[in-house]
């Protein structure tokens, strides 16, 4: 191999490295841009909320909907964190009993309201506790809420009443849970199928020769 050929290969190598770096930079910039856009939704109120990924759960058309209080492995989340409903819908807040004592209150510190629209009262840590509130036709807009002991840890949520007030993308209510169930079912089927194949292979190893002799 002569010097010119070696130089050509070196230049190609550098070009490939440059292209790879440019691609990585573009992907990184896109991810950063997406994260920034998500953190800006609803005035950045959910920027520290771990389970908010920029999508609002769409529960329009439902008379009642449940929000889990004390969700996630930490028990310090509301699920879903952002919820879209229609006027007249009743929201049932249901406690899991995880993550310590929680409550639910309309966060007027960031809301354009003089007084709290809903408040469950003192924090409790029992499972199965229910607090419900019906958003009447006069209650349209965006309603940020939080758990007072864990607000600073990102235990916050947003209820959006009226489609015209939603920010970012929407996803069908319960879609995340359905996806997890589908993954669990698929995973179970895959394990069962693998086990069956291993069992069949072992059976053939043990009895295959005997059957051929007969």
C-alpha positions as CSV (number, residue, x, y, z in Angstrom):
1,X,0.0,0.0,0.0
2,X,1.5,3.3,-1.1
3,X,1.5,6.6,0.9
4,X,-1.3,8.2,-1.1
5,X,-3.6,5.2,-0.5
6,X,-2.8,5.3,3.2
7,X,-3.6,9.0,3.2
8,X,-6.9,8.4,1.4
9,X,-8.0,5.8,4.0
10,X,-7.0,8.2,6.8
11,X,-9.1,11.0,5.3
12,X,-12.1,8.6,5.0
13,X,-11.7,7.5,8.5
14,X,-11.7,11.1,9.7
15,X,-14.8,11.8,7.6
16,X,-16.6,8.9,9.1
17,X,-15.7,10.0,12.6
18,X,-16.9,13.5,11.8
19,X,-20.2,12.2,10.5
20,X,-20.7,10.1,13.6
21,X,-20.0,13.0,15.9
22,X,-22.4,15.2,13.9
23,X,-25.1,12.5,14.1
24,X,-24.6,12.1,17.9
25,X,-24.7,15.9,18.3
26,X,-27.9,16.1,16.3
27,X,-29.6,13.3,18.4
28,X,-28.4,15.0,21.6
29,X,-29.7,18.4,20.5
30,X,-33.1,16.9,19.5
31,X,-33.4,15.1,22.9
32,X,-32.4,18.3,24.7
33,X,-35.0,20.3,22.7
34,X,-37.7,17.7,23.5
35,X,-36.9,17.8,27.2
36,X,-37.0,21.6,27.2
37,X,-40.3,21.6,25.4
38,X,-41.8,19.2,28.0
39,X,-40.5,21.2,30.9
40,X,-42.2,24.3,29.5
41,X,-45.7,22.8,29.4
42,X,-48.2,24.1,31.9
43,X,-45.8,26.9,32.9
44,X,-43.1,24.3,33.8
45,X,-45.2,23.2,36.8
46,X,-44.5,19.5,36.1
47,X,-40.8,19.9,35.2
48,X,-39.7,18.1,38.3
49,X,-42.4,15.4,38.1
50,X,-40.8,12.1,37.2
51,X,-43.7,10.4,35.4
52,X,-44.6,13.4,33.2
53,X,-43.3,12.9,29.7
54,X,-45.1,15.7,27.9
55,X,-48.4,13.9,27.3
56,X,-51.8,14.6,28.9
57,X,-54.1,11.7,29.5
58,X,-57.3,12.3,27.6
59,X,-60.3,11.2,29.6
60,X,-62.9,13.3,27.7
61,X,-66.2,11.5,27.3
62,X,-65.9,9.8,30.8
63,X,-68.2,10.7,33.6
64,X,-65.7,9.6,36.3
65,X,-62.0,9.1,36.3
66,X,-59.5,8.0,38.9
67,X,-56.1,9.6,39.8
68,X,-53.8,7.5,41.9
69,X,-52.3,9.2,44.9
70,X,-48.9,7.7,45.9
71,X,-48.0,6.1,42.6
72,X,-44.7,4.9,41.3
73,X,-42.0,2.9,43.1
74,X,-41.4,5.9,45.4
75,X,-45.0,6.5,46.2
76,X,-44.4,10.2,45.5
77,X,-46.4,10.6,42.3
78,X,-49.9,11.3,41.0
79,X,-50.9,9.0,38.1
80,X,-51.7,10.3,35.5
81,X,-49.8,13.6,36.3
82,X,-51.7,15.5,33.6
83,X,-55.3,14.8,32.9
84,X,-57.8,16.2,30.4
85,X,-61.5,16.1,31.2
86,X,-64.7,17.7,30.2
87,X,-66.8,20.0,32.5
88,X,-69.1,17.9,34.7
89,X,-66.5,15.1,35.1
90,X,-65.9,13.7,38.6
91,X,-62.2,13.1,39.5
92,X,-61.7,10.4,42.2
93,X,-58.3,10.6,44.0
94,X,-57.4,7.2,45.4
95,X,-54.6,6.7,47.9
96,X,-52.3,3.7,47.6
97,X,-50.9,4.1,51.1
98,X,-47.3,4.3,49.7
99,X,-44.8,7.1,50.1
100,X,-46.0,8.4,53.4
101,X,-48.9,10.8,54.2
102,X,-50.4,12.6,51.2
103,X,-53.1,15.1,50.5
104,X,-54.4,16.8,47.3
105,X,-54.9,20.6,47.1
106,X,-55.4,23.1,44.3
107,X,-52.1,24.9,44.1
108,X,-53.2,28.6,44.1
109,X,-49.6,29.7,44.5
110,X,-49.2,29.2,40.8
111,X,-52.8,29.3,39.7
112,X,-54.7,32.3,38.6
113,X,-57.2,31.9,41.5
114,X,-57.8,33.7,44.8
115,X,-58.9,30.6,46.7
116,X,-58.4,26.9,46.4
117,X,-61.1,25.1,44.3
118,X,-60.5,21.7,45.9
119,X,-58.6,20.4,49.0
120,X,-58.6,17.0,50.6
121,X,-57.5,18.3,53.9
122,X,-54.8,16.9,56.2
123,X,-52.3,14.4,54.7
124,X,-53.1,10.7,55.3
125,X,-51.2,7.5,54.6
126,X,-53.9,4.9,54.5
127,X,-54.6,2.9,51.4
128,X,-58.0,3.0,49.8
129,X,-58.8,6.6,50.9
130,X,-60.9,8.4,48.4
131,X,-61.5,12.1,47.7
132,X,-63.7,13.2,44.9
133,X,-64.3,16.5,43.2
134,X,-66.7,17.3,40.3
135,X,-65.5,20.0,37.9
136,X,-68.7,21.9,37.0
137,X,-69.3,23.7,33.7
138,X,-68.0,26.9,35.3
139,X,-64.7,25.2,36.2
140,X,-62.9,25.4,32.9
141,X,-59.2,26.0,32.6
142,X,-56.0,24.5,34.0
143,X,-55.9,23.5,37.6
144,X,-52.4,22.7,39.1
145,X,-52.5,20.6,42.3
146,X,-50.0,19.1,44.6
147,X,-49.4,17.1,47.8
148,X,-48.3,19.6,50.5
149,X,-45.6,17.5,52.2
150,X,-44.0,16.4,48.9
151,X,-44.6,19.3,46.6
152,X,-40.9,20.1,46.5
153,X,-40.2,16.5,45.5
154,X,-42.2,16.8,42.3
155,X,-45.5,15.3,43.6
156,X,-47.6,17.5,41.4
157,X,-50.4,17.2,38.9
158,X,-52.5,19.2,36.4
159,X,-56.1,18.8,35.6
160,X,-57.2,20.4,32.4
161,X,-60.9,21.1,31.9
162,X,-61.7,21.7,28.3
163,X,-59.7,20.6,25.2
164,X,-58.9,24.2,24.3
165,X,-56.7,24.4,27.4
166,X,-54.5,21.4,26.8
167,X,-50.8,21.9,26.1
168,X,-48.6,19.4,24.2
169,X,-49.7,16.0,23.0
170,X,-52.5,13.8,24.4
171,X,-52.7,10.1,24.9
172,X,-55.8,8.0,25.7
173,X,-56.5,7.7,29.4
174,X,-55.1,4.4,30.7
175,X,-52.8,3.8,27.7
176,X,-49.7,3.5,29.8
177,X,-51.3,0.8,32.0
178,X,-52.6,-1.1,28.9
179,X,-49.1,-1.0,27.4
180,X,-47.5,-2.4,30.6
181,X,-50.1,-5.2,30.6
182,X,-49.4,-6.0,26.9
183,X,-45.7,-6.2,27.6
184,X,-46.3,-8.5,30.6
185,X,-48.5,-10.8,28.5
186,X,-46.1,-10.8,25.6
187,X,-43.2,-11.5,28.0
188,X,-45.1,-14.4,29.6
189,X,-45.9,-15.9,26.3
190,X,-42.3,-15.7,25.1
191,X,-41.1,-17.4,28.3
192,X,-43.8,-20.1,27.9
193,X,-42.8,-20.6,24.3
194,X,-39.1,-20.9,25.1
195,X,-39.8,-23.3,28.0
196,X,-41.9,-25.5,25.7
197,X,-39.1,-25.6,23.0
198,X,-36.5,-26.5,25.6
199,X,-38.8,-29.2,26.9
200,X,-39.4,-30.6,23.4
201,X,-35.7,-30.7,22.7
202,X,-34.9,-32.5,25.9
203,X,-37.7,-35.1,25.2
204,X,-36.3,-35.8,21.7
205,X,-32.8,-36.2,23.2
206,X,-34.0,-38.7,25.7
207,X,-36.5,-40.7,23.6
208,X,-35.7,-39.9,20.0
209,X,-33.2,-42.8,19.5
210,X,-35.5,-45.3,21.2
211,X,-38.4,-44.4,18.9
212,X,-36.2,-44.8,15.8
213,X,-35.1,-48.3,17.0
214,X,-38.7,-49.4,17.2
